[in-house]
Amino acid sequence: MTETARTQHPDPESLCCESMQAALEMNCSEHDDPFECPDSLIAYNEGLNQFALIVHDGGRDVILIRHCPWCGAALSGGDQ
């Protein structure tokens, strides 16, 4: 049985680029929570429709971003 990639975003195909899609996939075999995985860079909050860089300080701190770090496209909800 093949495992389907899990993602933080409800519609990953709508994201600006493949790099953003990959950053929001949760493929870690050791961590279910992106805040616990040191390889996870981006968090998405569906309720607020916001993207953020994860600050790996042991908590759930983030830095909101308005543009994709890879392609520079404007991200929806980033200015709220």
MMTF fields as JSON, N, C-alpha, C and O atoms, coordinates in Angstrom:
{
  "mmtfVersion": "1.0.0",
  "mmtfProducer": "UNKNOWN",
  "numBonds": 319,
  "numAtoms": 320,
  "numGroups": 80,
  "numChains": 1,
  "numModels": 1,
  "chainsPerModel": [1],
  "groupsPerChain": [80],
  "chainIdList": ["A"],
  "bondAtomList": [4, 2, 8, 6, 12, 10, 16, 14, 20, 18, 24, 22, 28, 26, 32, 30, 36, 34, 40, 38, 44, 42, 48, 46, 52, 50, 56, 54, 60, 58, 64, 62, 68, 66, 72, 70, 76, 74, 80, 78, 84, 82, 88, 86, 92, 90, 96, 94, 100, 98, 104, 102, 108, 106, 112, 110, 116, 114, 120, 118, 124, 122, 128, 126, 132, 130, 136, 134, 140, 138, 144, 142, 148, 146, 152, 150, 156, 154, 160, 158, 164, 162, 168, 166, 172, 170, 176, 174, 180, 178, 184, 182, 188, 186, 192, 190, 196, 194, 200, 198, 204, 202, 208, 206, 212, 210, 216, 214, 220, 218, 224, 222, 228, 226, 232, 230, 236, 234, 240, 238, 244, 242, 248, 246, 252, 250, 256, 254, 260, 258, 264, 262, 268, 266, 272, 270, 276, 274, 280, 278, 284, 282, 288, 286, 292, 290, 296, 294, 300, 298, 304, 302, 308, 306, 312, 310, 316, 314],
  "bondOrderList": [1, 1, 1, 1, 1, 1, 1, 1, 1, 1, 1, 1, 1, 1, 1, 1, 1, 1, 1, 1, 1, 1, 1, 1, 1, 1, 1, 1, 1, 1, 1, 1, 1, 1, 1, 1, 1, 1, 1, 1, 1, 1, 1, 1, 1, 1, 1, 1, 1, 1, 1, 1, 1, 1, 1, 1, 1, 1, 1, 1, 1, 1, 1, 1, 1, 1, 1, 1, 1, 1, 1, 1, 1, 1, 1, 1, 1, 1, 1],
  "groupList": [{"groupName": "MET", "atomNameList": ["N", "CA", "C", "O"], "elementList": ["N", "C", "C", "O"], "formalChargeList": [0, 0, 0, 0], "bondAtomList": [1, 0, 2, 1, 3, 2], "bondOrderList": [1, 1, 2], "singleLetterCode": "M", "chemCompType": "L-PEPTIDE LINKING"}, {"groupName": "THR", "atomNameList": ["N", "CA", "C", "O"], "elementList": ["N", "C", "C", "O"], "formalChargeList": [0, 0, 0, 0], "bondAtomList": [1, 0, 2, 1, 3, 2], "bondOrderList": [1, 1, 2], "singleLetterCode": "T", "chemCompType": "L-PEPTIDE LINKING"}, {"groupName": "GLU", "atomNameList": ["N", "CA", "C", "O"], "elementList": ["N", "C", "C", "O"], "formalChargeList": [0, 0, 0, 0], "bondAtomList": [1, 0, 2, 1, 3, 2], "bondOrderList": [1, 1, 2], "singleLetterCode": "E", "chemCompType": "L-PEPTIDE LINKING"}, {"groupName": "ALA", "atomNameList": ["N", "CA", "C", "O"], "elementList": ["N", "C", "C", "O"], "formalChargeList": [0, 0, 0, 0], "bondAtomList": [1, 0, 2, 1, 3, 2], "bondOrderList": [1, 1, 2], "singleLetterCode": "A", "chemCompType": "L-PEPTIDE LINKING"}, {"groupName": "ARG", "atomNameList": ["N", "CA", "C", "O"], "elementList": ["N", "C", "C", "O"], "formalChargeList": [0, 0, 0, 0], "bondAtomList": [1, 0, 2, 1, 3, 2], "bondOrderList": [1, 1, 2], "singleLetterCode": "R", "chemCompType": "L-PEPTIDE LINKING"}, {"groupName": "GLN", "atomNameList": ["N", "CA", "C", "O"], "elementList": ["N", "C", "C", "O"], "formalChargeList": [0, 0, 0, 0], "bondAtomList": [1, 0, 2, 1, 3, 2], "bondOrderList": [1, 1, 2], "singleLetterCode": "Q", "chemCompType": "L-PEPTIDE LINKING"}, {"groupName": "HIS", "atomNameList": ["N", "CA", "C", "O"], "elementList": ["N", "C", "C", "O"], "formalChargeList": [0, 0, 0, 0], "bondAtomList": [1, 0, 2, 1, 3, 2], "bondOrderList": [1, 1, 2], "singleLetterCode": "H", "chemCompType": "L-PEPTIDE LINKING"}, {"groupName": "PRO", "atomNameList": ["N", "CA", "C", "O"], "elementList": ["N", "C", "C", "O"], "formalChargeList": [0, 0, 0, 0], "bondAtomList": [1, 0, 2, 1, 3, 2], "bondOrderList": [1, 1, 2], "singleLetterCode": "P", "chemCompType": "L-PEPTIDE LINKING"}, {"groupName": "ASP", "atomNameList": ["N", "CA", "C", "O"], "elementList": ["N", "C", "C", "O"], "formalChargeList": [0, 0, 0, 0], "bondAtomList": [1, 0, 2, 1, 3, 2], "bondOrderList": [1, 1, 2], "singleLetterCode": "D", "chemCompType": "L-PEPTIDE LINKING"}, {"groupName": "SER", "atomNameList": ["N", "CA", "C", "O"], "elementList": ["N", "C", "C", "O"], "formalChargeList": [0, 0, 0, 0], "bondAtomList": [1, 0, 2, 1, 3, 2], "bondOrderList": [1, 1, 2], "singleLetterCode": "S", "chemCompType": "L-PEPTIDE LINKING"}, {"groupName": "LEU", "atomNameList": ["N", "CA", "C", "O"], "elementList": ["N", "C", "C", "O"], "formalChargeList": [0, 0, 0, 0], "bondAtomList": [1, 0, 2, 1, 3, 2], "bondOrderList": [1, 1, 2], "singleLetterCode": "L", "chemCompType": "L-PEPTIDE LINKING"}, {"groupName": "CYS", "atomNameList": ["N", "CA", "C", "O"], "elementList": ["N", "C", "C", "O"], "formalChargeList": [0, 0, 0, 0], "bondAtomList": [1, 0, 2, 1, 3, 2], "bondOrderList": [1, 1, 2], "singleLetterCode": "C", "chemCompType": "L-PEPTIDE LINKING"}, {"groupName": "ASN", "atomNameList": ["N", "CA", "C", "O"], "elementList": ["N", "C", "C", "O"], "formalChargeList": [0, 0, 0, 0], "bondAtomList": [1, 0, 2, 1, 3, 2], "bondOrderList": [1, 1, 2], "singleLetterCode": "N", "chemCompType": "L-PEPTIDE LINKING"}, {"groupName": "PHE", "atomNameList": ["N", "CA", "C", "O"], "elementList": ["N", "C", "C", "O"], "formalChargeList": [0, 0, 0, 0], "bondAtomList": [1, 0, 2, 1, 3, 2], "bondOrderList": [1, 1, 2], "singleLetterCode": "F", "chemCompType": "L-PEPTIDE LINKING"}, {"groupName": "ILE", "atomNameList": ["N", "CA", "C", "O"], "elementList": ["N", "C", "C", "O"], "formalChargeList": [0, 0, 0, 0], "bondAtomList": [1, 0, 2, 1, 3, 2], "bondOrderList": [1, 1, 2], "singleLetterCode": "I", "chemCompType": "L-PEPTIDE LINKING"}, {"groupName": "TYR", "atomNameList": ["N", "CA", "C", "O"], "elementList": ["N", "C", "C", "O"], "formalChargeList": [0, 0, 0, 0], "bondAtomList": [1, 0, 2, 1, 3, 2], "bondOrderList": [1, 1, 2], "singleLetterCode": "Y", "chemCompType": "L-PEPTIDE LINKING"}, {"groupName": "GLY", "atomNameList": ["N", "CA", "C", "O"], "elementList": ["N", "C", "C", "O"], "formalChargeList": [0, 0, 0, 0], "bondAtomList": [1, 0, 2, 1, 3, 2], "bondOrderList": [1, 1, 2], "singleLetterCode": "G", "chemCompType": "PEPTIDE LINKING"}, {"groupName": "VAL", "atomNameList": ["N", "CA", "C", "O"], "elementList": ["N", "C", "C", "O"], "formalChargeList": [0, 0, 0, 0], "bondAtomList": [1, 0, 2, 1, 3, 2], "bondOrderList": [1, 1, 2], "singleLetterCode": "V", "chemCompType": "L-PEPTIDE LINKING"}, {"groupName": "TRP", "atomNameList": ["N", "CA", "C", "O"], "elementList": ["N", "C", "C", "O"], "formalChargeList": [0, 0, 0, 0], "bondAtomList": [1, 0, 2, 1, 3, 2], "bondOrderList": [1, 1, 2], "singleLetterCode": "W", "chemCompType": "L-PEPTIDE LINKING"}],
  "groupTypeList": [0, 1, 2, 1, 3, 4, 1, 5, 6, 7, 8, 7, 2, 9, 10, 11, 11, 2, 9, 0, 5, 3, 3, 10, 2, 0, 12, 11, 9, 2, 6, 8, 8, 7, 13, 2, 11, 7, 8, 9, 10, 14, 3, 15, 12, 2, 16, 10, 12, 5, 13, 3, 10, 14, 17, 6, 8, 16, 16, 4, 8, 17, 14, 10, 14, 4, 6, 11, 7, 18, 11, 16, 3, 3, 10, 9, 16, 16, 8, 5],
  "groupIdList": [1, 2, 3, 4, 5, 6, 7, 8, 9, 10, 11, 12, 13, 14, 15, 16, 17, 18, 19, 20, 21, 22, 23, 24, 25, 26, 27, 28, 29, 30, 31, 32, 33, 34, 35, 36, 37, 38, 39, 40, 41, 42, 43, 44, 45, 46, 47, 48, 49, 50, 51, 52, 53, 54, 55, 56, 57, 58, 59, 60, 61, 62, 63, 64, 65, 66, 67, 68, 69, 70, 71, 72, 73, 74, 75, 76, 77, 78, 79, 80],
  "secStructList": [7, 7, 7, 7, 7, 3, 3, 1, 1, 1, 7, 4, 4, 4, 1, 1, 7, 2, 2, 2, 2, 2, 2, 2, 3, 3, 7, 7, 1, 1, 7, 1, 1, 6, 6, 6, 7, 6, 6, 7, 7, 3, 3, 3, 3, 6, 6, 6, 6, 3, 3, 3, 3, 3, 7, 7, 1, 1, 1, 7, 7, 3, 3, 3, 3, 1, 5, 7, 6, 6, 6, 7, 7, 5, 7, 6, 6, 6, 6, 7],
  "xCoordList": [0.837, 0.0, 0.883, 1.761, 0.666, 1.461, 0.836, -0.385, 1.701, 1.236, 1.052, 1.932, -0.087, -0.373, 0.322, 0.308, 0.922, 1.58, 0.554, -0.5, 0.88, 0.017, 0.512, 1.71, -0.402, -0.027, -0.777, -1.854, -0.206, -0.851, -1.892, -2.743, -1.845, -2.72, -3.848, -3.603, -5.082, -6.21, -6.186, -6.793, -5.503, -5.448, -4.022, -3.759, -3.092, -1.693, -1.446, -0.483, -2.301, -2.127, -2.326, -1.87, -3.006, -3.27, -2.113, -2.133, -1.11, 0.003, 0.877, 0.845, 1.646, 2.393, 3.468, 3.721, 4.105, 5.198, 5.402, 4.886, 6.156, 6.424, 7.219, 7.063, 8.064, 8.848, 7.943, 8.151, 6.946, 5.998, 5.162, 4.899, 4.748, 4.002, 4.834, 4.33, 6.09, 6.97, 7.196, 7.263, 7.314, 7.556, 6.368, 6.545, 5.169, 3.977, 3.583, 2.64, 4.307, 4.059, 4.649, 5.693, 3.977, 4.442, 4.831, 4.01, 6.079, 6.567, 7.497, 8.111, 7.608, 8.538, 7.997, 6.853, 8.826, 8.4, 8.5, 7.97, 9.168, 9.347, 8.406, 8.146, 7.886, 7.087, 5.79, 5.806, 4.671, 3.383, 3.105, 2.305, 3.753, 3.527, 4.689, 5.844, 4.402, 5.492, 6.322, 7.486, 5.756, 6.512, 7.529, 8.469, 7.355, 8.289, 9.373, 10.392, 9.18, 10.137, 11.131, 10.722, 12.404, 13.39, 13.519, 14.079, 13.013, 13.078, 11.908, 11.927, 10.905, 9.732, 10.003, 10.396, 9.794, 10.115, 8.895, 8.94, 7.816, 6.644, 5.444, 5.252, 4.641, 3.379, 2.254, 2.422, 1.11, -0.082, -1.223, -1.501, -1.889, -3.055, -4.273, -4.519, -5.04, -6.187, -7.264, -7.873, -7.507, -8.542, -8.271, -9.202, -7.012, -6.627, -6.124, -5.908, -5.939, -5.382, -4.055, -3.845, -3.149, -1.857, -0.729, -0.854, 0.363, 1.583, 2.625, 2.639, 3.496, 4.504, 5.736, 5.667, 6.862, 8.095, 8.041, 7.68, 8.394, 8.405, 9.706, 10.794, 9.58, 10.73, 10.924, 10.127, 11.955, 12.191, 12.877, 14.088, 12.048, 12.545, 11.922, 12.017, 11.281, 10.642, 9.187, 8.487, 8.725, 7.331, 6.605, 6.915, 5.639, 4.838, 4.938, 3.985, 6.096, 6.298, 6.494, 7.087, 5.976, 6.103, 6.373, 6.174, 6.828, 6.978, 6.107, 6.381, 5.06, 4.16, 4.909, 5.775, 4.566, 5.183, 4.084, 2.989, 4.393, 3.442, 3.783, 2.955, 5.017, 5.48, 6.2, 6.813, 6.118, 6.776, 8.293, 8.844, 8.97, 10.423, 11.173, 12.343, 10.528, 11.196, 10.92, 11.85, 9.651, 9.345, 8.946, 8.867, 8.697, 8.367, 6.906, 6.541, 6.066, 4.655, 3.976, 4.311, 3.018, 2.224, 1.389, 0.826, 1.319, 0.559, -0.752, -0.751, -1.843, -3.139, -3.149, -2.61, -3.76, -3.899, -2.664, -2.724, -1.551, -0.312, -0.327, 0.524, -1.282, -1.308, -2.36, -2.607, -2.979, -4.007, -3.407, -4.128],
  "yCoordList": [-1.178, 0.0, 1.243, 1.375, 2.142, 3.359, 4.434, 4.569, 5.192, 6.258, 7.54, 7.934, 8.185, 9.446, 10.568, 10.59, 11.488, 12.625, 13.468, 13.814, 13.787, 14.66, 16.086, 16.322, 17.022, 18.414, 19.271, 18.9, 20.414, 21.365, 22.194, 22.819, 22.215, 23.068, 22.239, 21.14, 22.748, 21.958, 21.741, 20.787, 22.598, 22.491, 22.766, 23.83, 21.826, 22.089, 22.415, 23.109, 21.925, 22.219, 23.699, 24.179, 24.434, 25.857, 26.745, 27.955, 26.152, 26.948, 27.448, 26.917, 28.464, 29.202, 28.4, 28.64, 27.45, 26.716, 25.361, 25.105, 24.507, 23.17, 23.217, 22.344, 24.224, 24.338, 24.617, 24.061, 25.47, 25.757, 24.512, 24.2, 23.806, 22.565, 21.584, 20.982, 21.427, 20.496, 20.933, 20.093, 22.241, 22.742, 22.494, 22.361, 22.429, 22.216, 20.747, 20.412, 19.861, 18.429, 17.976, 18.467, 17.044, 16.519, 15.068, 14.167, 14.84, 13.503, 12.918, 11.876, 13.567, 13.108, 11.857, 11.832, 10.822, 9.579, 9.667, 8.806, 10.691, 10.837, 11.852, 11.781, 12.806, 13.895, 14.075, 14.155, 14.139, 14.431, 15.925, 16.397, 16.658, 18.092, 18.835, 18.597, 19.734, 20.467, 21.301, 21.583, 21.705, 22.502, 21.655, 22.194, 20.354, 19.456, 18.941, 18.431, 19.06, 18.547, 19.632, 20.662, 19.428, 20.448, 20.679, 21.691, 19.76, 19.926, 20.725, 21.111, 20.978, 21.713, 23.214, 23.716, 23.922, 25.344, 26.257, 27.346, 25.817, 26.663, 26.07, 24.854, 26.942, 26.536, 27.265, 28.391, 26.607, 27.221, 27.131, 26.06, 28.263, 28.304, 28.457, 29.529, 27.379, 27.383, 28.36, 29.04, 28.439, 29.328, 30.791, 31.554, 31.186, 32.572, 32.754, 33.879, 31.638, 31.663, 32.418, 33.31, 32.032, 32.697, 31.674, 30.535, 32.113, 31.319, 31.947, 33.163, 31.115, 31.635, 30.748, 29.556, 31.354, 30.609, 30.102, 30.846, 28.857, 28.274, 28.657, 28.489, 29.175, 29.469, 28.253, 28.016, 27.499, 26.263, 26.591, 26.438, 27.049, 27.415, 26.552, 26.871, 25.45, 24.567, 24.909, 24.182, 26.014, 26.424, 26.402, 25.601, 27.289, 27.355, 28.753, 29.242, 29.379, 30.714, 30.668, 29.735, 31.706, 31.825, 33.272, 34.185, 33.46, 34.777, 34.777, 34.044, 35.594, 35.645, 36.105, 36.977, 35.507, 35.913, 36.283, 35.721, 37.225, 37.695, 37.209, 37.267, 36.729, 36.262, 34.931, 34.652, 34.128, 32.83, 33.032, 33.827, 32.323, 32.453, 31.924, 32.259, 31.102, 30.506, 31.241, 31.527, 31.555, 32.177, 33.648, 34.342, 34.123, 35.531, 35.887, 37.056, 34.922, 35.211, 35.673, 35.218, 36.582, 37.036, 35.862, 35.095, 35.736, 34.673, 35.239, 36.281, 34.587, 35.054, 35.042, 34.132, 36.051, 36.126, 36.625, 36.856, 36.799, 37.21, 38.601, 38.927, 39.448, 40.827, 41.038, 42.173, 39.969, 40.117, 40.095, 40.208],
  "zCoordList": [0.0, 0.0, 0.0, 0.853, -0.93, -1.004, -0.136, -0.057, 0.508, 1.383, 0.584, -0.181, 0.761, 0.093, 0.852, 2.083, 0.131, 0.764, 1.51, 0.975, 2.741, 3.522, 3.356, 3.201, 3.389, 3.231, 4.231, 4.699, 4.554, 5.44, 4.69, 5.323, 3.378, 2.572, 1.965, 1.468, 1.997, 1.48, -0.031, -0.519, -0.778, -2.238, -2.711, -3.272, -2.496, -2.83, -4.297, -4.622, -5.183, -6.614, -6.92, -7.958, -6.027, -6.257, -5.795, -6.02, -5.155, -4.651, -5.789, -6.899, -5.499, -6.515, -7.243, -8.424, -6.556, -7.195, -6.528, -5.44, -7.19, -6.664, -5.364, -4.509, -5.211, -3.978, -2.786, -1.708, -2.968, -1.882, -1.587, -0.426, -2.633, -2.427, -1.602, -0.654, -1.959, -1.251, 0.192, 1.09, 0.421, 1.774, 2.695, 3.906, 2.142, 2.95, 3.065, 3.782, 2.358, 2.517, 3.844, 4.273, 4.481, 5.758, 5.55, 5.727, 5.174, 4.846, 5.896, 5.665, 7.038, 8.063, 8.746, 9.201, 8.814, 9.462, 10.985, 11.688, 11.496, 12.944, 13.582, 14.783, 12.786, 13.349, 12.563, 11.335, 13.278, 12.648, 12.622, 11.815, 13.489, 13.625, 12.972, 13.324, 12.024, 11.362, 12.326, 12.04, 13.464, 14.436, 15.193, 15.778, 15.189, 15.86, 14.923, 15.389, 13.626, 12.65, 12.24, 11.703, 12.479, 12.121, 10.614, 10.192, 9.808, 8.354, 7.799, 6.63, 8.604, 8.149, 8.238, 9.291, 7.14, 7.073, 7.094, 7.665, 6.475, 6.266, 6.995, 7.013, 7.594, 8.204, 7.487, 7.018, 7.411, 6.812, 7.807, 8.346, 8.055, 8.924, 8.042, 7.489, 7.908, 7.005, 7.469, 6.644, 8.778, 9.304, 8.992, 8.734, 9.014, 8.728, 7.294, 6.843, 6.582, 5.233, 5.206, 4.384, 6.138, 6.241, 6.152, 6.603, 5.564, 5.457, 6.372, 6.567, 6.931, 7.854, 7.858, 7.562, 8.198, 8.442, 9.873, 10.785, 10.071, 11.411, 12.112, 11.56, 13.341, 14.181, 15.077, 15.985, 14.831, 15.582, 16.912, 17.072, 17.86, 19.19, 20.284, 21.468, 19.874, 20.83, 21.08, 21.785, 20.506, 20.672, 19.344, 18.463, 19.212, 17.983, 17.359, 16.753, 17.517, 16.97, 15.462, 14.921, 14.794, 13.345, 12.975, 13.776, 11.756, 11.154, 9.907, 8.956, 9.905, 8.753, 7.515, 7.586, 6.376, 5.112, 4.114, 4.141, 3.248, 2.243, 0.837, -0.073, 0.677, -0.634, -0.485, 0.545, -1.51, -1.522, -1.451, -2.212, -0.548, -0.456, -1.671, -1.857, -2.508, -3.658, -4.958, -5.711, -5.237, -6.532, -6.425, -7.438, -5.212, -5.012, -5.242, -5.122, -5.566, -5.805, -4.525, -3.431, -4.674, -3.532, -3.014, -3.795, -1.696, -1.069, -0.542, 0.113, -0.81, -0.328, 1.185, 1.815, 1.759, 3.196, 3.92, 5.127, 3.235, 3.88, 4.456, 5.283, 4.041, 4.534, 5.608, 6.016, 6.069, 7.092, 8.463, 9.455]
}
